[in-house]
Amino acid sequence: GASTGGVEALRYLLPSLPAGLPPIVVVQHIPAHFSKAMAERINQLCDYEVREAVDNEPLQPGVCLFAPGDFHLLIVKRFGGYSTRLTQSPPIQYCRPSVDVLFRSGADAAGAHALGILLTGMGSDGAIGMQAIKRAGGRTLAEHEDSCVVYGMPRAAIELGAAKQVVPLNLMPSYVVKAAQTLAT
């Protein structure tokens, strides 16, 4: 999850991750007409598929899905796997898409197999959802203040005790890979 400064953070983080990871689902606070173009641009930089999510599609390893602007993106457990659910329910903390909505659904659906990552951003969206992931036994990473453009969202999660680890952006790819390997076992 990310907000202010998140587009650049994601343009660094996602291409730094190897192909073959478990499914990745992203909420970036961004206007509706920019989310698809952002996903397409990041797709050009990655060794795996990156695109905007559609409703009710299965999550697949090696695929990264972005929440469409103006839609909440949820993870739902179905048929031995996971799928997406897009809604236009009311904004949460003035945000749609909301990181809290995504993270809470990830905690509910995947429990101890969820990994929540909170990057730079204004406000506190994502902190309560990250706490839900941590309580479900999943892993949680927050971006360190030194690399954030705006230290609001990660700070809120850290102050809530929801972030298990606090990591600068340049080290985040290795922490993500290690966490994904730990969750897979």
Backbone torsions as a table, in degrees:
resi	resn	phi	psi	omega
1	GLY	NA	141.2	-178.6
2	ALA	-155.4	161.2	175.9
3	SER	-138.9	-123.5	-176.4
4	THR	-54.9	123.5	-176.5
5	GLY	86.4	-5.4	-174.6
6	GLY	-70.7	-32.5	-179.8
7	VAL	-59.8	-47.0	178.9
8	GLU	-67.7	-38.5	177.7
9	ALA	-61.6	-42.4	179.0
10	LEU	-69.4	-34.5	176.9
11	ARG	-66.1	-22.6	173.4
12	TYR	-86.7	-51.8	-171.8
13	LEU	-65.5	-52.9	-172.3
14	LEU	-62.1	-46.1	177.5
15	PRO	-66.9	-16.6	178.8
16	SER	-83.1	-8.7	-179.5
17	LEU	-91.3	144.0	-179.8
18	PRO	-76.6	157.9	172.9
19	ALA	-66.7	156.5	174.7
20	GLY	92.2	3.2	176.7
21	LEU	-71.8	164.7	172.2
22	PRO	-58.2	167.6	-179.8
23	PRO	-54.1	143.8	177.9
24	ILE	-117.9	133.4	179.0
25	VAL	-127.9	130.9	-171.7
26	VAL	-124.4	134.7	165.5
27	VAL	-113.9	120.0	173.5
28	GLN	-121.3	124.0	176.1
29	HIS	-65.5	111.2	-176.3
30	ILE	-157.1	146.4	178.3
31	PRO	-61.4	152.2	-174.3
32	ALA	-53.3	-43.4	-174.6
33	HIS	-76.2	-1.9	178.7
34	PHE	-106.7	-19.0	-172.1
35	SER	-64.6	-42.2	-179.4
36	LYS	-65.3	-44.9	179.4
37	ALA	-63.0	-38.4	178.4
38	MET	-63.4	-46.7	179.3
39	ALA	-61.4	-41.8	179.0
40	GLU	-63.9	-39.8	179.3
41	ARG	-65.9	-44.4	179.6
42	ILE	-67.6	-33.2	176.9
43	ASN	-56.8	-37.6	-179.8
44	GLN	-65.3	-21.1	-176.6
45	LEU	-95.8	-11.4	-171.0
46	CYS	-105.7	157.1	176.0
47	ASP	-90.4	12.6	178.3
48	TYR	-142.8	168.9	-176.1
49	GLU	-76.0	132.4	174.8
50	VAL	-129.7	127.4	179.8
51	ARG	-158.8	172.4	176.9
52	GLU	-75.5	140.2	-179.9
53	ALA	-72.6	151.0	168.7
54	VAL	-119.4	159.8	-176.3
55	ASP	-66.2	137.5	170.6
56	ASN	66.2	33.2	176.2
57	GLU	-102.2	145.2	179.2
58	PRO	-68.1	143.4	172.0
59	LEU	-80.4	136.7	-176.6
60	GLN	-129.4	142.4	174.7
61	PRO	-56.0	144.2	178.3
62	GLY	76.5	14.1	178.6
63	VAL	-128.4	135.0	177.5
64	CYS	-114.4	124.7	-179.0
65	LEU	-113.5	132.7	176.6
66	PHE	-99.6	140.8	172.5
67	ALA	-65.2	131.0	173.2
68	PRO	-65.3	143.3	176.4
69	GLY	-56.2	139.6	178.9
70	ASP	74.1	13.2	174.6
71	PHE	-129.0	135.6	168.0
72	HIS	-75.1	142.7	177.2
73	LEU	-115.9	122.6	178.9
74	LEU	-117.3	156.1	173.4
75	ILE	-105.7	130.9	-178.8
76	VAL	-123.9	135.4	176.9
77	LYS	-82.5	125.3	-179.4
78	ARG	-149.5	139.4	169.4
79	PHE	50.5	42.3	179.1
80	GLY	76.3	7.6	178.9
81	GLY	-144.8	-154.3	-178.4
82	TYR	-131.4	152.4	175.2
83	SER	-141.4	171.9	-178.9
84	THR	-91.3	157.7	171.0
85	ARG	-142.5	122.2	177.2
86	LEU	-105.2	133.8	177.9
87	THR	-137.0	158.4	171.8
88	GLN	-116.0	37.5	173.5
89	SER	-61.4	166.2	-173.6
90	PRO	-55.2	150.1	176.2
91	PRO	-57.4	149.1	175.0
92	ILE	-110.3	124.9	-176.1
93	GLN	50.7	42.9	179.0
94	TYR	67.9	14.2	-175.2
95	CYS	-119.4	132.5	167.3
96	ARG	-149.9	104.2	16.8
97	PRO	-79.4	155.1	179.6
98	SER	-114.6	133.3	175.5
99	VAL	-66.0	-38.9	178.5
100	ASP	-57.4	-43.0	179.3
101	VAL	-61.1	-47.6	178.6
102	LEU	-60.9	-50.4	-175.9
103	PHE	-64.3	-41.4	178.2
104	ARG	-62.2	-42.4	179.7
105	SER	-66.9	-36.2	176.6
106	GLY	-64.8	-40.1	177.0
107	ALA	-63.6	-43.6	-179.8
108	ASP	-66.0	-43.0	-174.7
109	ALA	-80.4	-44.3	-171.6
110	ALA	-106.5	-17.8	177.8
111	GLY	54.3	-122.1	-177.1
112	ALA	-68.4	-9.0	178.8
113	HIS	-94.1	4.4	-179.4
114	ALA	-89.4	147.0	173.4
115	LEU	-128.1	116.8	178.1
116	GLY	-105.1	130.1	-179.7
117	ILE	-125.1	124.6	-179.2
118	LEU	-115.4	118.6	-178.3
119	LEU	-103.1	-175.6	-178.7
120	THR	-46.0	144.9	176.3
121	GLY	166.6	154.3	179.7
122	MET	-84.2	146.0	176.6
123	GLY	91.2	-156.9	-176.6
124	SER	-130.3	10.8	179.4
125	ASP	-57.1	133.7	178.8
126	GLY	104.0	-23.7	-176.0
127	ALA	-64.7	-47.3	-178.4
128	ILE	-69.6	-39.2	176.2
129	GLY	-64.0	-38.3	177.7
130	MET	-65.3	-37.6	176.6
131	GLN	-61.4	-38.1	177.9
132	ALA	-63.8	-40.9	177.2
133	ILE	-62.7	-46.3	-179.4
134	LYS	-61.3	-44.2	179.5
135	ARG	-64.5	-29.1	178.8
136	ALA	-79.9	-2.8	179.2
137	GLY	95.0	4.1	178.6
138	GLY	-79.4	177.5	179.8
139	ARG	-98.6	148.2	-179.0
140	THR	-137.6	132.7	179.2
141	LEU	-128.1	135.2	174.8
142	ALA	-122.4	143.4	178.4
143	GLU	-69.1	137.7	178.9
144	HIS	-68.7	147.0	-179.4
145	GLU	-53.4	-38.8	-175.1
146	ASP	-61.3	-26.5	-178.3
147	SER	-105.7	-3.8	-179.7
148	CYS	-77.4	141.1	169.1
149	VAL	-71.9	-44.5	175.5
150	VAL	-132.7	125.4	-172.3
151	TYR	-94.7	30.5	-177.5
152	GLY	-77.7	-59.8	-174.7
153	MET	-63.7	-49.7	177.3
154	PRO	-61.0	-40.3	179.6
155	ARG	-60.0	-43.6	179.9
156	ALA	-60.3	-41.7	179.3
157	ALA	-68.0	-40.5	179.8
158	ILE	-65.7	-45.4	-179.8
159	GLU	-64.0	-28.7	178.3
160	LEU	-80.4	-10.3	-177.0
161	GLY	79.0	18.5	-175.9
162	ALA	-87.1	-20.6	-177.3
163	ALA	-92.5	117.1	178.4
164	LYS	-72.0	-37.2	178.7
165	GLN	-134.0	146.3	177.5
166	VAL	-117.8	121.8	-167.5
167	VAL	-135.3	133.0	173.7
168	PRO	-66.5	151.8	-174.7
169	LEU	-55.0	-39.1	-177.0
170	ASN	-65.4	-21.6	177.6
171	LEU	-99.8	-8.4	-175.6
172	MET	-57.3	-42.8	-178.7
173	PRO	-55.7	-44.0	-179.1
174	SER	-67.9	-35.4	177.1
175	TYR	-67.9	-37.5	178.4
176	VAL	-64.6	-46.5	179.8
177	VAL	-61.2	-45.9	179.7
178	LYS	-62.6	-43.0	178.7
179	ALA	-64.4	-41.4	179.0
180	ALA	-62.9	-39.5	177.9
181	GLN	-66.0	-39.7	179.3
182	THR	-65.5	-41.4	-178.7
183	LEU	-70.2	-26.3	-178.2
184	ALA	-75.4	-20.2	-176.8
185	THR	-92.1	NA	NA
